């Protein structure tokens, strides 16, 4: 169900709970915000680096004004949290910020929820329909609809336009892996990983995805080695551990897999997936 509808004028709320949430957020005022110290520029910089959690931490306590709402929405979009992204980007939109930097992540967040109607209306309102950001949202729509080759073609167009196309290359590599074009996918992940300008979060993500694709080819030991490299860079990474444990299971190495699941629960005691996996391996000694 659509949360709101984009029109020529203001957005019209149709769900009272969403409006109440925005009103409640508008009432939040900490000492930091009251002193005018809301670090918008810092948050924008962190978002550009892909450090979305850090951006949200920097914005904690800021009032629900358009610049902070925009930055929060972009951060939640980067974390693939569509409901939070929509709430904050909508708030910025309602306050008059209707540039493509708000509209495109907002449209994509609606696509993640398979709300094609709102996504289409928002995309119609964007200015640069030939730009890389627009093309990437179009590619995502094709992904969701299962038109993977069309998605790859749109990503190729976006990559050709971008000065730093590594995030788009990552997405293309993932889609190629879904198409079972494993060698092409691995080559693309390698190209991203070796670049010095690539941010640490992106590099680690690509290392994890590369390991996963290698495991699909039955290359378990190289995959595990890649995951250990990722964990050397980011010791607390839960996803790398989860993939590592799964590969160990596939290899029949159940005791080491159990040990990794236990590590995950030490780091994240409420991790239901790790709990379930550990219960299933309770027989392994």
Secondary structure in CASP SS format (residue, H / E / C, confidence):
PFRMAT SS
TARGET T0000
AUTHOR 0000-0000-0000
METHOD secondary structure of the structure
MODEL  1
X C 1.00
X C 1.00
X C 1.00
X E 1.00
X E 1.00
X C 1.00
X C 1.00
X C 1.00
X C 1.00
X C 1.00
X C 1.00
X E 1.00
X E 1.00
X C 1.00
X C 1.00
X H 1.00
X H 1.00
X H 1.00
X H 1.00
X H 1.00
X H 1.00
X H 1.00
X H 1.00
X H 1.00
X H 1.00
X H 1.00
X C 1.00
X C 1.00
X C 1.00
X C 1.00
X H 1.00
X H 1.00
X H 1.00
X H 1.00
X C 1.00
X C 1.00
X C 1.00
X C 1.00
X C 1.00
X H 1.00
X H 1.00
X H 1.00
X H 1.00
X H 1.00
X H 1.00
X H 1.00
X H 1.00
X H 1.00
X C 1.00
X C 1.00
X C 1.00
X H 1.00
X H 1.00
X H 1.00
X H 1.00
X H 1.00
X H 1.00
X H 1.00
X H 1.00
X C 1.00
X C 1.00
X C 1.00
X C 1.00
X C 1.00
X C 1.00
X H 1.00
X H 1.00
X H 1.00
X H 1.00
X H 1.00
X H 1.00
X H 1.00
X H 1.00
X H 1.00
X H 1.00
X H 1.00
X H 1.00
X H 1.00
X C 1.00
X C 1.00
X C 1.00
X H 1.00
X H 1.00
X H 1.00
X H 1.00
X H 1.00
X H 1.00
X H 1.00
X H 1.00
X H 1.00
X H 1.00
X H 1.00
X H 1.00
X H 1.00
X C 1.00
X C 1.00
X C 1.00
X C 1.00
X C 1.00
X H 1.00
X H 1.00
X H 1.00
X H 1.00
X H 1.00
X H 1.00
X H 1.00
X H 1.00
X H 1.00
X H 1.00
X H 1.00
X H 1.00
X H 1.00
X C 1.00
X C 1.00
X C 1.00
X H 1.00
X H 1.00
X H 1.00
X H 1.00
X H 1.00
X H 1.00
X H 1.00
X H 1.00
X H 1.00
X C 1.00
X C 1.00
X C 1.00
X C 1.00
X C 1.00
X C 1.00
X C 1.00
X H 1.00
X H 1.00
X H 1.00
X H 1.00
X H 1.00
X H 1.00
X H 1.00
X H 1.00
X H 1.00
X H 1.00
X H 1.00
X H 1.00
X H 1.00
X H 1.00
X C 1.00
X C 1.00
X H 1.00
X H 1.00
X H 1.00
X H 1.00
X H 1.00
X H 1.00
X H 1.00
X H 1.00
X H 1.00
X H 1.00
X H 1.00
X H 1.00
X H 1.00
X H 1.00
X C 1.00
X C 1.00
X C 1.00
X C 1.00
X H 1.00
X H 1.00
X H 1.00
X H 1.00
X H 1.00
X H 1.00
X H 1.00
X H 1.00
X H 1.00
X H 1.00
X H 1.00
X H 1.00
X H 1.00
X C 1.00
X C 1.00
X C 1.00
X H 1.00
X H 1.00
X H 1.00
X H 1.00
X H 1.00
X H 1.00
X H 1.00
X H 1.00
X H 1.00
X H 1.00
X H 1.00
X H 1.00
X C 1.00
X C 1.00
X C 1.00
X C 1.00
X C 1.00
X C 1.00
X H 1.00
X H 1.00
X H 1.00
X H 1.00
X H 1.00
X H 1.00
X H 1.00
X H 1.00
X H 1.00
X H 1.00
X H 1.00
X H 1.00
X H 1.00
X H 1.00
X H 1.00
X H 1.00
X H 1.00
X C 1.00
X C 1.00
X C 1.00
X H 1.00
X H 1.00
X H 1.00
X H 1.00
X H 1.00
X H 1.00
X H 1.00
X H 1.00
X H 1.00
X H 1.00
X H 1.00
X H 1.00
X H 1.00
X H 1.00
X C 1.00
X C 1.00
X C 1.00
X C 1.00
X H 1.00
X H 1.00
X H 1.00
X H 1.00
X H 1.00
X H 1.00
X H 1.00
X H 1.00
X H 1.00
X H 1.00
X H 1.00
X H 1.00
X H 1.00
X C 1.00
X C 1.00
X C 1.00
X H 1.00
X H 1.00
X H 1.00
X H 1.00
X H 1.00
X H 1.00
X H 1.00
X H 1.00
X H 1.00
X H 1.00
X H 1.00
X H 1.00
X H 1.00
X H 1.00
X C 1.00
X C 1.00
X C 1.00
X C 1.00
X H 1.00
X H 1.00
X H 1.00
X H 1.00
X H 1.00
X H 1.00
X H 1.00
X H 1.00
X H 1.00
X C 1.00
X C 1.00
X C 1.00
X C 1.00
X C 1.00
END
